[in-house]
């Protein structure tokens, strides 16, 4: 059976999330403009830095930080930000961002951007987030 467009893009986001280098949660983002994928991104350490999955440790997890708190301790760049950085602002005008996440091998229902990513998404001109 042929998936709907949102299902199609969410499945791609889910697969992108599998590239994540985060120990706690794996997120994938796909930015779509005019029915064309303009960028993808997953959460992970900046280029050239050690990934948490390679180090085998997460500072936020080691400190017992609750989900959604103390992001300044996290070395990863979030999936949404990575996708926005790859796309550039011009390509994001009027676009939709599809977001999917995994935790402990289970899909996160209703994945949501953090407050920092929400600001970036708005600034980039993305008009909708679908998860």
Residue frames as a rotation matrix with the C-alpha (Angstrom) as fourth column:
UNK 1
0.583 0.813 0.000 0.00
0.813 -0.583 0.000 0.00
0.000 0.000 -1.000 0.00
UNK 2
-0.148 -0.627 0.765 1.31
0.604 -0.669 -0.432 3.42
0.783 0.398 0.478 -0.96
UNK 3
-0.250 0.017 -0.968 2.04
0.925 -0.291 -0.244 5.66
-0.285 -0.957 0.057 2.06
UNK 4
0.861 0.496 0.111 0.69
0.508 -0.848 -0.149 9.19
0.020 0.185 -0.982 2.28
UNK 5
0.353 -0.752 0.557 3.20
0.109 -0.558 -0.822 12.01
0.929 0.351 -0.115 1.87
UNK 6
0.393 -0.231 0.890 3.42
-0.858 -0.439 0.265 12.66
0.330 -0.868 -0.371 5.64
UNK 7
0.886 -0.057 0.461 3.90
-0.173 0.881 0.440 8.93
-0.431 -0.470 0.770 6.28
UNK 8
0.751 -0.614 0.242 6.59
0.528 0.338 -0.779 8.80
0.397 0.713 0.578 3.59
UNK 9
0.223 -0.687 0.691 8.55
-0.235 -0.726 -0.646 11.75
0.946 -0.019 -0.324 4.98
UNK 10
0.538 0.014 0.843 8.17
-0.843 -0.015 0.538 10.54
0.020 -1.000 0.004 8.58
UNK 11
0.949 -0.226 0.218 9.54
0.212 0.974 0.083 7.13
-0.231 -0.032 0.972 7.60
UNK 12
0.428 -0.835 0.345 12.55
0.393 -0.171 -0.903 8.84
0.814 0.523 0.255 6.05
UNK 13
0.236 -0.298 0.925 13.00
-0.707 -0.705 -0.046 10.89
0.666 -0.643 -0.377 9.25
UNK 14
0.848 0.132 0.514 12.80
-0.472 0.630 0.617 7.68
-0.242 -0.765 0.596 11.26
UNK 15
0.791 -0.598 0.132 15.57
0.596 0.703 -0.388 6.14
0.140 0.386 0.912 9.16
UNK 16
0.259 -0.693 0.673 17.69
-0.038 -0.703 -0.710 9.29
0.965 0.158 -0.208 9.42
UNK 17
0.612 0.053 0.789 17.36
-0.754 -0.264 0.602 9.02
0.240 -0.963 -0.122 13.21
UNK 18
0.972 -0.233 0.043 19.14
0.214 0.940 0.265 5.68
-0.102 -0.249 0.963 13.07
UNK 19
0.300 -0.901 0.315 22.34
0.526 -0.119 -0.842 7.58
0.796 0.418 0.438 12.18
UNK 20
0.742 0.058 0.668 22.20
-0.414 -0.744 0.524 9.48
0.527 -0.665 -0.528 15.47
UNK 21
-0.193 -0.884 -0.426 25.21
0.140 0.405 -0.903 9.24
0.971 -0.234 0.046 17.74
UNK 22
-0.227 0.210 0.951 23.28
-0.859 -0.503 -0.094 10.09
0.458 -0.839 0.294 20.92
UNK 23
-0.939 -0.152 -0.308 23.02
0.012 0.882 -0.471 7.47
0.343 -0.446 -0.827 23.66
UNK 24
-0.757 0.653 0.003 19.76
-0.100 -0.112 -0.989 8.76
-0.645 -0.749 0.150 25.19
UNK 25
0.381 0.918 0.108 17.55
0.169 0.046 -0.985 9.44
-0.909 0.393 -0.137 22.20
UNK 26
-0.737 -0.551 0.391 17.92
0.462 0.011 0.887 9.31
-0.493 0.834 0.247 18.45
UNK 27
0.311 0.828 -0.466 16.14
0.121 -0.521 -0.845 11.94
-0.943 0.207 -0.262 16.38
UNK 28
-0.644 -0.412 0.645 15.90
0.699 0.026 0.714 12.47
-0.311 0.911 0.272 12.64
UNK 29
0.094 0.638 -0.764 14.59
0.030 -0.769 -0.639 15.50
-0.995 0.037 -0.092 10.80
UNK 30
-0.479 -0.139 0.867 13.62
0.856 0.146 0.497 16.00
-0.196 0.979 0.049 7.17
UNK 31
-0.301 0.355 -0.885 12.90
-0.108 -0.935 -0.338 19.44
-0.948 -0.006 0.319 5.71
UNK 32
-0.387 0.313 0.868 10.54
0.876 0.418 0.240 19.41
-0.288 0.853 -0.436 2.74
UNK 33
-0.300 0.300 -0.906 9.78
-0.220 -0.946 -0.240 22.39
-0.928 0.127 0.350 0.51
UNK 34
0.043 0.421 -0.906 7.58
-0.972 -0.191 -0.135 22.21
-0.229 0.887 0.401 -2.58
UNK 35
0.886 0.403 0.231 7.29
-0.385 0.915 -0.121 18.44
-0.260 0.018 0.965 -2.13
UNK 36
0.539 -0.790 -0.292 11.05
0.054 0.379 -0.924 18.01
0.840 0.482 0.247 -2.34
UNK 37
0.766 -0.373 -0.523 13.48
0.617 0.199 0.761 17.05
-0.180 -0.906 0.383 0.41
UNK 38
0.747 -0.516 0.420 15.93
-0.186 -0.768 -0.613 19.91
0.639 0.380 -0.669 0.87
UNK 39
-0.335 -0.898 0.287 17.86
-0.665 0.009 -0.747 18.57
0.668 -0.441 -0.599 3.88
UNK 40
0.668 0.419 -0.616 18.03
0.183 0.709 0.681 15.93
0.722 -0.567 0.397 6.56
UNK 41
-0.218 -0.775 0.593 19.68
-0.636 -0.348 -0.689 15.91
0.740 -0.528 -0.417 9.96
UNK 42
0.541 0.308 -0.783 20.19
0.394 0.730 0.559 13.74
0.743 -0.611 0.273 13.00
UNK 43
0.873 -0.197 0.445 21.42
-0.468 -0.592 0.656 14.52
0.134 -0.781 -0.609 16.50
UNK 44
0.658 -0.731 -0.183 25.11
0.734 0.676 -0.062 14.08
0.169 -0.094 0.981 17.15
UNK 45
0.262 -0.681 -0.684 28.37
0.512 -0.502 0.697 15.74
-0.818 -0.533 0.217 18.11
UNK 46
0.731 -0.080 -0.678 29.76
-0.489 -0.754 -0.439 18.52
-0.476 0.653 -0.590 15.92
UNK 47
0.884 -0.434 -0.174 32.09
0.069 0.490 -0.869 17.44
0.462 0.756 0.463 13.12
UNK 48
0.038 -0.997 0.066 35.49
-0.177 -0.072 -0.982 16.44
0.984 0.026 -0.179 14.40
UNK 49
-0.283 -0.083 0.955 34.36
-0.947 -0.133 -0.292 15.86
0.151 -0.988 -0.041 17.99
UNK 50
-0.986 -0.095 -0.139 33.96
-0.066 0.977 -0.201 12.50
0.155 -0.189 -0.970 19.70
UNK 51
-0.149 0.984 -0.101 30.45
-0.477 0.018 0.879 11.08
0.866 0.180 0.466 19.61
UNK 52
-0.036 0.233 0.972 28.77
-0.993 0.101 -0.061 9.97
-0.113 -0.967 0.228 22.83
UNK 53
0.907 0.421 0.010 28.08
-0.415 0.898 -0.146 6.54
-0.070 0.128 0.989 21.32
UNK 54
0.456 -0.825 -0.334 31.82
0.037 0.393 -0.919 6.14
0.889 0.407 0.210 20.63
UNK 55
-0.439 -0.597 0.671 32.77
-0.616 -0.344 -0.709 7.36
0.654 -0.725 -0.217 24.10
UNK 56
-0.376 0.390 -0.841 30.12
0.463 0.865 0.194 5.14
0.803 -0.316 -0.506 25.69
UNK 57
-0.472 0.208 -0.857 28.92
0.827 -0.231 -0.512 7.92
-0.305 -0.950 -0.063 27.97
UNK 58
0.028 0.548 0.836 26.48
0.527 -0.719 0.453 10.81
0.849 0.428 -0.309 28.07
UNK 59
-0.883 -0.453 0.121 27.16
0.157 -0.529 -0.834 13.63
0.442 -0.718 0.538 30.51
UNK 60
-0.351 0.829 0.436 23.45
-0.825 -0.494 0.274 14.41
0.442 -0.264 0.857 31.00
UNK 61
0.527 0.528 -0.666 22.68
-0.206 0.840 0.502 10.75
0.825 -0.127 0.551 31.63
UNK 62
-0.265 -0.737 -0.621 25.66
0.550 0.414 -0.726 10.38
0.792 -0.534 0.296 33.99
UNK 63
-0.957 -0.095 0.273 24.34
-0.124 -0.718 -0.685 13.35
0.261 -0.690 0.675 36.01
UNK 64
-0.606 0.784 -0.135 20.77
0.752 0.509 -0.419 12.02
-0.260 -0.355 -0.898 36.05
UNK 65
-0.834 0.289 -0.471 19.41
-0.335 -0.942 0.016 15.04
-0.439 0.171 0.882 34.18
UNK 66
-0.069 0.921 0.384 15.72
0.277 0.387 -0.879 14.70
-0.958 0.046 -0.282 33.31
UNK 67
-0.352 0.029 0.936 14.62
0.935 0.067 0.349 14.77
-0.052 0.997 -0.050 29.66
UNK 68
0.452 0.564 0.691 14.13
0.694 -0.709 0.125 18.32
0.560 0.423 -0.712 28.40
UNK 69
0.984 -0.124 -0.131 16.47
0.010 -0.688 0.726 19.91
-0.180 -0.715 -0.675 30.94
UNK 70
0.432 -0.895 -0.111 20.06
-0.235 -0.231 0.944 21.21
-0.871 -0.382 -0.310 30.98
UNK 71
0.914 -0.036 0.404 20.69
0.386 0.377 -0.842 21.02
-0.122 0.926 0.359 27.22
UNK 72
0.710 -0.704 0.029 23.78
-0.671 -0.688 -0.278 23.16
0.216 0.178 -0.960 27.73
UNK 73
0.121 -0.655 0.746 25.47
-0.643 0.521 0.562 20.01
-0.757 -0.547 -0.358 29.06
UNK 74
0.602 0.200 0.773 24.77
0.346 0.807 -0.479 18.11
-0.719 0.556 0.416 25.84
UNK 75
-0.400 -0.849 -0.346 27.49
-0.085 -0.342 0.936 18.21
-0.912 0.404 0.065 23.21
UNK 76
-0.468 0.257 0.846 25.15
0.802 0.525 0.284 17.11
-0.370 0.812 -0.452 20.41
UNK 77
-0.832 0.368 -0.415 23.58
-0.505 -0.811 0.295 19.32
-0.228 0.455 0.861 17.80
UNK 78
-0.191 0.856 0.480 19.90
-0.130 0.462 -0.877 18.44
-0.973 -0.230 0.023 17.52
UNK 79
-0.389 0.093 0.917 18.47
0.773 0.574 0.269 16.88
-0.502 0.813 -0.295 14.37
UNK 80
0.665 0.735 0.129 16.31
0.703 -0.559 -0.439 19.91
-0.251 0.383 -0.889 13.61
UNK 81
0.613 -0.508 -0.605 19.26
-0.303 -0.858 0.414 22.30
-0.729 -0.070 -0.681 13.86
UNK 82
-0.446 -0.807 0.386 21.47
0.070 0.399 0.914 20.06
-0.892 0.435 -0.121 11.74
UNK 83
-0.054 0.504 0.862 18.81
0.951 0.290 -0.110 19.89
-0.305 0.814 -0.494 9.02
UNK 84
0.885 0.397 -0.242 18.36
0.342 -0.908 -0.240 23.68
-0.315 0.130 -0.940 9.14
UNK 85
0.228 -0.893 -0.388 22.11
-0.336 -0.446 0.830 24.26
-0.914 -0.059 -0.402 8.93
UNK 86
-0.542 -0.438 0.718 22.38
0.425 0.594 0.683 21.94
-0.725 0.675 -0.136 5.92
UNK 87
0.183 0.739 0.648 19.43
0.965 -0.009 -0.262 23.52
-0.188 0.673 -0.715 4.13
UNK 88
-0.905 -0.418 0.077 20.07
0.425 -0.899 0.104 27.22
0.026 0.127 0.992 4.71
UNK 89
-0.553 0.710 -0.436 17.39
0.082 -0.474 -0.877 29.82
-0.829 -0.520 0.204 5.36
UNK 90
-0.516 0.364 -0.776 16.37
-0.821 -0.468 0.327 30.42
-0.244 0.805 0.540 1.75
UNK 91
-0.727 0.194 -0.658 15.52
-0.242 0.825 0.511 26.75
0.642 0.531 -0.553 1.18
UNK 92
-0.827 0.359 -0.432 13.45
0.562 0.513 -0.649 26.63
-0.012 -0.779 -0.626 4.38
UNK 93
-0.823 0.535 -0.190 11.01
-0.494 -0.840 -0.226 29.43
-0.280 -0.092 0.955 3.58
UNK 94
0.043 0.969 -0.242 7.51
-0.998 0.053 0.036 27.94
0.048 0.240 0.970 3.77
UNK 95
-0.454 -0.331 -0.827 8.88
-0.425 0.897 -0.126 24.44
0.783 0.294 -0.547 4.32
UNK 96
0.760 0.601 0.247 7.65
-0.560 0.412 0.719 21.64
0.331 -0.684 0.650 6.58
UNK 97
-0.451 -0.882 0.133 9.92
-0.814 0.346 -0.466 19.80
0.365 -0.319 -0.875 9.01
UNK 98
0.655 0.567 -0.500 9.20
-0.336 0.811 0.479 16.13
0.677 -0.146 0.721 9.65
UNK 99
-0.261 -0.727 0.636 10.56
-0.894 -0.067 -0.443 14.86
0.365 -0.684 -0.632 12.97
UNK 100
0.726 0.420 -0.545 10.91
-0.201 0.887 0.416 11.32
0.658 -0.192 0.728 14.25
UNK 101
-0.087 -0.770 0.632 12.64
-0.940 -0.147 -0.308 9.95
0.330 -0.621 -0.711 17.32
UNK 102
0.373 0.065 -0.925 13.69
0.069 0.993 0.098 6.69
0.925 -0.101 0.366 18.94
UNK 103
-0.083 -0.452 0.888 14.39
-0.958 -0.210 -0.196 5.83
0.275 -0.867 -0.415 22.55
UNK 104
-0.426 -0.192 0.884 15.40
-0.593 0.798 -0.113 2.36
-0.683 -0.572 -0.454 23.71
UNK 105
-0.970 -0.072 0.233 14.46
0.119 0.693 0.711 0.94
-0.213 0.718 -0.663 20.31
UNK 106
-0.129 0.989 0.077 10.91
0.919 0.148 -0.365 2.33
-0.373 0.023 -0.928 20.42
UNK 107
-0.418 0.066 0.906 9.54
0.589 -0.740 0.326 5.15
0.691 0.670 0.271 18.29
UNK 108
-0.820 0.162 -0.549 8.80
0.364 -0.594 -0.718 8.28
-0.442 -0.788 0.428 20.33
UNK 109
-0.027 0.888 0.459 5.17
0.988 -0.047 0.149 9.15
0.154 0.458 -0.876 19.70
UNK 110
0.864 0.432 0.258 4.62
0.429 -0.901 0.071 12.84
0.263 0.049 -0.964 19.00
UNK 111
-0.116 -0.971 -0.208 8.29
0.988 -0.133 0.072 13.83
-0.098 -0.198 0.975 18.89
UNK 112
0.899 0.432 0.071 8.60
0.434 -0.901 -0.014 17.55
0.058 0.043 -0.997 19.61
UNK 113
0.073 -0.889 0.453 11.40
0.409 -0.387 -0.826 20.05
0.910 0.246 0.335 19.11
UNK 114
-0.147 -0.202 -0.968 12.95
0.976 -0.188 -0.109 21.51
-0.160 -0.961 0.225 22.25
UNK 115
0.706 0.476 -0.525 12.45
0.458 -0.872 -0.175 25.23
-0.541 -0.117 -0.833 22.93
UNK 116
-0.156 -0.829 -0.537 15.84
-0.182 -0.510 0.841 26.09
-0.971 0.229 -0.072 21.39
UNK 117
-0.819 -0.141 0.556 15.01
0.452 0.439 0.777 24.21
-0.353 0.887 -0.296 18.18
UNK 118
0.223 0.967 0.119 11.54
0.919 -0.168 -0.356 25.78
-0.324 0.189 -0.927 18.05
UNK 119
0.486 -0.103 -0.868 13.17
-0.019 -0.994 0.107 29.21
-0.874 -0.036 -0.485 17.84
UNK 120
-0.627 -0.770 -0.118 15.55
-0.202 0.015 0.979 28.09
-0.753 0.637 -0.165 15.09
UNK 121
-0.521 0.516 0.679 12.69
0.802 0.569 0.183 26.50
-0.292 0.640 -0.711 13.13
UNK 122
0.564 0.774 -0.289 10.69
0.656 -0.632 -0.412 29.71
-0.502 0.043 -0.864 13.31
UNK 123
0.223 -0.578 -0.785 13.66
-0.273 -0.810 0.519 31.86
-0.936 0.099 -0.338 12.35
UNK 124
-0.756 -0.561 0.338 14.36
0.099 0.413 0.905 29.64
-0.647 0.718 -0.257 9.34
UNK 125
-0.516 0.637 -0.573 10.86
-0.843 -0.495 0.208 30.26
-0.151 0.591 0.793 7.98
UNK 126
-0.901 0.250 -0.356 9.62
0.155 0.949 0.274 26.70
0.406 0.191 -0.894 8.46
UNK 127
-0.471 0.808 0.355 5.85
-0.728 -0.583 0.362 26.84
0.499 -0.088 0.862 8.79
UNK 128
0.663 0.738 0.128 4.96
-0.697 0.546 0.464 23.40
0.272 -0.397 0.876 10.16
UNK 129
-0.647 -0.738 0.192 6.44
-0.758 0.597 -0.261 20.55
0.078 -0.314 -0.946 12.17
UNK 130
0.525 0.790 -0.316 4.94
-0.752 0.605 0.263 17.10
0.399 0.100 0.911 11.71
UNK 131
-0.642 -0.720 0.264 5.79
-0.761 0.556 -0.333 14.15
0.093 -0.415 -0.905 13.92
